[in-house]
Amino acid sequence: MSTVELTLDTTLLTRVDEATHALGISRDEFFRKALEEALRRLAIAELEEKHRAGYERHPVQPNEFEDWETEQAWGEA
């Protein structure tokens, strides 16, 4: 592992300390989890953008999914 130095606003650090106390975890663990979650969200946003761009380049055609409509299982109403 590597060590990094971080500068935080006092109010933000107080909120982090309150959260870590409530969760029963260390600041280090809190920051690691927060950064992992931020990177996960970034990866999802990048995939969503790729999907959006793909559908923009190749829009869904009329009746493209018509054959599959009868295969949907919606359960009991």
N, C-alpha and C positions, 0 to 999 in steps of 0.2 A: 504494500500500500504506500501511497505517497501522502505527504502532509501538505496542506495548502493553508494560506493565511487569508482570512476573509474580513472585510470591513462591513459592519452592519449598523444601521440606524438603531439607536438605543430602544426605541419603541418596538421595532421589529424583533430585536433580540429578547426583549421582555416577553413578547408573545410566544416566541419559540420556546423560551424557558418554561412558560406556563404549559404549553402543549406537551413538551417532553416530560414534565412532571406528571401531568394527567395521564399520559400514555405509559409512563414508567420506562422510558428509554433515554439514552444519552443524546446529547446534541449531535454527536458524530452519526449515530444511527438515524436520527431524524433527518439530517442533511443528506445522508446517503440515500435514504428512501425518497426524499423529495426530489433529488436529482435524477434518480432512476425513473420516477413517475414522470418528470418533465421530459426526459428523453423518450419514454414510451409514448407520451402524447405527441411529441414531435414526429416520431416515426409514423404514427397513425395519421397525423395531418398530412405528411408527405404522401402516404399511400392514397388518402382521399383525394389529394390534388392530382395524382397520377390517374386515378379512376375518372375524375371530372374531366381532365384533359382528353383522356381516351374516348369518353362518350361524346365529347365535343367534336373530336376528329371523326368518330364513327357513331353517329346517333342511332338510337334504337329505331328500327324500321317498323312500319305498320305491320301488325300481325306477326312480328318476329317471335313472340312467345306464345302465340295462339295454341300451338300443339300441346303446350304444358299446362294450360289452364284447367283441363279436366283432371290433371294429376295432383292438383292441390288438395291437401287434406286439412280441412278447417275444423274438424271435430264436431261434436254435437252442439246444436244451437240451443 
